[in-house]
Amino acid sequence: MRTTRAPDPGHVRVRLDLAYDGAGFAGFARQPEQRTVQGEVEAALTAVLGQPAVTTAAGRTDRGVHALAQVVHLDLDPTVPRAGPLLAGRDLAALRDRLARLLDPSITLWQATRVGSGFDARFSAVARGYRYRLIDDLAACDPRRRGEQWVVGEPLALTAMRSAARHLLGEHDFAALCRAAPGRSTVRRLDEVALHRPGPGRLDVRLRGPAFCHQQVRSILGCLVEVGRGRRDPDWLREVLAGRDRSRAARVAPPHGLTLERVSYGRRWPGAPPRWVAT
Amino acid sequence: MRTTRAPDPGHVRVRLDLAYDGAGFAGFARQPEQRTVQGEVEAALTAVLGQPAVTTAAGRTDRGVHALAQVVHLDLDPTVPRAGPLLAGRDLAALRDRLARLLDPSITLWQATRVGSGFDARFSAVARGYRYRLIDDLAACDPRRRGEQWVVGEPLALTAMRSAARHLLGEHDFAALCRAAPGRSTVRRLDEVALHRPGPGRLDVRLRGPAFCHQQVRSILGCLVEVGRGRRDPDWLREVLAGRDRSRAARVAPPHGLTLERVSYGRRWPGAPPRWVAT
């Protein structure tokens, strides 16, 4: 499974770092007849470079989920007319600028780099980091940013949520907390679930692990909010996890509160999220 | 002109502190057949308190302009059925919560207070503060927040813009830099025009003064960006201001980059913007 296809001879491998507002897309992954982030990016690449463009991504975010630091790679033929100058050098700023002007403002292409053929946006990633933003007091909602936070509207018990979150740390079968795909393991390792209040009435949850299953973060958040609302004890989440039965878990949290904020590739391919991530 | 109408006998004066995303509104001020912030807030007040509600605001923001700290006042009759309990005490949290649940999520009512009859949201205000957010590098745009910043897309010269801004400080006739209303003075005092970069590719302009004319901030911004782009010298702005001729100024900047962030009422009516303003 975890093998990286080498580029065709004569092709160069390019890494793109993207941010997007998930609101107007049917998710990241290309789908026929749907507006998707991958579809838009590939169309822009084809328009600028005059060749087919097929990207592989670090994380296929769901419909409505945002990203500040999505990473994709693809292989391109520099011998196609006009493509050569745009693919020369390591920092492909000219390519980035050409693409950025074509892309809808809901997608920011903040970096384009030429990388070695060993780099794979999906399989070289060693960690993925998400942030989920909650508002638990209507009066604390900056209405300009309501598209990036879930307004729960009743006070959440932070200490109880932290106790519940601790049950999830480490390696577990997350079958109860994700949408299973036939034949695929639901065993994952979770290295961090950090809850903090950046201000009154606001609660941020940061999650980090090598990889996540489909809807895992939103399912975890749905359960943590049940605990925060006092409808469940913190230990209920341990039982749900152990039961491996999705019907016992809470409903998934809405997608718009979630942002893919970081994908790490270790020392071999250093890189940082854009400096505006924290703002 | 600058007189405050006292409430009718038996009425109580209420102050509301509001935030809103200006995107979906035809501005703040009530207009027939249009969706406005004032119209929505007054309709919610009437629904909750069973009586007509006519508000007076600190700043009538234009179509598309946001606010984090708009202030309005109105006079209400506590003898109307159901209104009494909601208008008792100083902190009207119950009223705030009832209204908040009725209002569209693009409006946050973050505070409701009973105030003395000497308070007037418009005429008691001693200072108003605005922030305009600019992005001068496409790669620095957080796409989730593109609705609150003007993406200029080419590098702006901060030092030149600061030199130009200095010409505006103090009291001037701003006829060249606002949309005049017949019979109304365009003399205003500007106490602060502060430019800084909160991160690479981003530029914030904060403006503060006792009061502003119609479109004054957006007109100033339009001119500052012309200077930042190198199309005009900093001293050009001094000439524009002195000429009092609006046709010599630059086009107004788009409204969505602008937010009313603060209205101050001095020591007699202390108050602070919501703590989430800075985030």
Interface residues (C-beta under 8 A of the other chain):
Chain A: A19 Y20 D21 H66 L68 R96 D97 A100 R101 P105 S106 I107 T108 L109 W110 Q111 L138 A139 A140 C141 D142 P143 R144 R145 R146 G147 E148 V151 P198 G199 P200 G201 R202 T259 P274 R275 W276 T279
Chain B: A19 Y20 D21 H66 L68 R96 D97 A100 R101 P105 S106 I107 T108 L109 W110 Q111 L138 A139 A140 C141 D142 P143 R144 R145 R146 G147 E148 V151 P198 G199 P200 G201 R202 T259 P274 R275 W276 T279
